[in-house]
Amino acid sequence: MPMPILTLDQFLKQQGWVATGGHAKLVIQEGEVIVNGEVDLRRGRKMRVGDVVEWNGERAEVPEGSGALPPLGA
Protein backbone atom coordinates (compact mmCIF):
# COMPACT_ATOMS: atom_id res chain seq x y z
CA MET A 1 0.00 0.00 0.00
CA PRO A 2 1.43 3.41 -0.94
CA MET A 3 2.46 5.80 1.83
CA PRO A 4 0.14 8.82 2.22
CA ILE A 5 1.59 12.09 0.97
CA LEU A 6 2.39 14.72 3.60
CA THR A 7 0.04 17.72 3.49
CA LEU A 8 0.53 21.22 4.86
CA ASP A 9 -1.81 20.73 7.83
CA GLN A 10 -0.07 17.46 8.72
CA PHE A 11 3.32 19.17 8.52
CA LEU A 12 2.24 21.84 11.02
CA LYS A 13 1.17 19.08 13.42
CA GLN A 14 4.35 17.06 12.74
CA GLN A 15 6.43 20.11 13.70
CA GLY A 16 4.49 20.47 16.94
CA TRP A 17 3.38 23.97 15.96
CA VAL A 18 -0.31 23.09 16.35
CA ALA A 19 -1.93 20.39 18.44
CA THR A 20 -4.92 19.55 16.27
CA GLY A 21 -6.01 19.43 12.66
CA GLY A 22 -8.68 22.00 13.48
CA HIS A 23 -6.08 24.47 14.70
CA ALA A 24 -3.97 23.82 11.59
CA LYS A 25 -7.01 24.45 9.37
CA LEU A 26 -7.71 27.73 11.16
CA VAL A 27 -4.20 29.20 10.89
CA ILE A 28 -3.91 28.12 7.25
CA GLN A 29 -7.31 29.54 6.25
CA GLU A 30 -6.53 32.83 8.03
CA GLY A 31 -3.45 33.26 5.83
CA GLU A 32 -0.92 32.91 8.64
CA VAL A 33 1.19 30.17 7.00
CA ILE A 34 3.86 30.91 4.40
CA VAL A 35 5.23 28.23 2.09
CA ASN A 36 8.28 29.03 -0.02
CA GLY A 37 7.79 32.76 0.56
CA GLU A 38 4.07 32.91 -0.29
CA VAL A 39 0.90 32.68 1.79
CA ASP A 40 -0.80 29.34 1.10
CA LEU A 41 -4.46 28.81 2.02
CA ARG A 42 -4.59 25.12 1.02
CA ARG A 43 -4.44 22.87 4.07
CA GLY A 44 -4.29 19.86 1.71
CA ARG A 45 -1.30 21.23 -0.19
CA LYS A 46 1.02 18.32 -0.99
CA MET A 47 4.41 19.08 0.50
CA ARG A 48 7.71 18.48 -1.28
CA VAL A 49 11.12 17.78 0.22
CA GLY A 50 12.86 21.15 0.57
CA ASP A 51 9.68 23.24 0.90
CA VAL A 52 10.17 25.95 3.53
CA VAL A 53 7.23 26.59 5.86
CA GLU A 54 6.91 29.59 8.19
CA TRP A 55 4.36 30.27 10.89
CA ASN A 56 4.28 32.26 14.12
CA GLY A 57 7.99 33.10 14.00
CA GLU A 58 8.98 29.49 13.31
CA ARG A 59 10.61 28.25 10.12
CA ALA A 60 11.21 24.66 8.99
CA GLU A 61 12.26 22.85 5.84
CA VAL A 62 10.42 19.68 4.83
CA PRO A 63 12.95 16.85 5.25
CA GLU A 64 13.44 13.64 3.31
CA GLY A 65 11.67 10.68 4.87
CA SER A 66 8.74 12.81 6.02
CA GLY A 67 6.24 11.44 3.52
CA ALA A 68 6.63 14.49 1.26
CA LEU A 69 6.91 14.28 -2.51
CA PRO A 70 10.40 14.52 -4.00
CA PRO A 71 11.63 18.01 -4.91
CA LEU A 72 10.62 19.34 -8.32
CA GLY A 73 13.17 18.33 -10.93
CA ALA A 74 14.37 15.35 -8.90
C-alpha positions in Angstrom: 0.0 0.0 0.0 1.4 3.4 -0.9 2.5 5.8 1.8 0.1 8.8 2.2 1.6 12.1 1.0 2.4 14.7 3.6 0.0 17.7 3.5 0.5 21.2 4.9 -1.8 20.7 7.8 -0.1 17.5 8.7 3.3 19.2 8.5 2.2 21.8 11.0 1.2 19.1 13.4 4.4 17.1 12.7 6.4 20.1 13.7 4.5 20.5 16.9 3.4 24.0 16.0 -0.3 23.1 16.3 -1.9 20.4 18.4 -4.9 19.5 16.3 -6.0 19.4 12.7 -8.7 22.0 13.5 -6.1 24.5 14.7 -4.0 23.8 11.6 -7.0 24.4 9.4 -7.7 27.7 11.2 -4.2 29.2 10.9 -3.9 28.1 7.3 -7.3 29.5 6.3 -6.5 32.8 8.0 -3.4 33.3 5.8 -0.9 32.9 8.6 1.2 30.2 7.0 3.9 30.9 4.4 5.2 28.2 2.1 8.3 29.0 0.0 7.8 32.8 0.6 4.1 32.9 -0.3 0.9 32.7 1.8 -0.8 29.3 1.1 -4.5 28.8 2.0 -4.6 25.1 1.0 -4.4 22.9 4.1 -4.3 19.9 1.7 -1.3 21.2 -0.2 1.0 18.3 -1.0 4.4 19.1 0.5 7.7 18.5 -1.3 11.1 17.8 0.2 12.9 21.2 0.6 9.7 23.2 0.9 10.2 26.0 3.5 7.2 26.6 5.9 6.9 29.6 8.2 4.4 30.3 10.9 4.3 32.3 14.1 8.0 33.1 14.0 9.0 29.5 13.3 10.6 28.3 10.1 11.2 24.7 9.0 12.3 22.8 5.8 10.4 19.7 4.8 13.0 16.8 5.2 13.4 13.6 3.3 11.7 10.7 4.9 8.7 12.8 6.0 6.2 11.4 3.5 6.6 14.5 1.3 6.9 14.3 -2.5 10.4 14.5 -4.0 11.6 18.0 -4.9 10.6 19.3 -8.3 13.2 18.3 -10.9 14.4 15.4 -8.9 
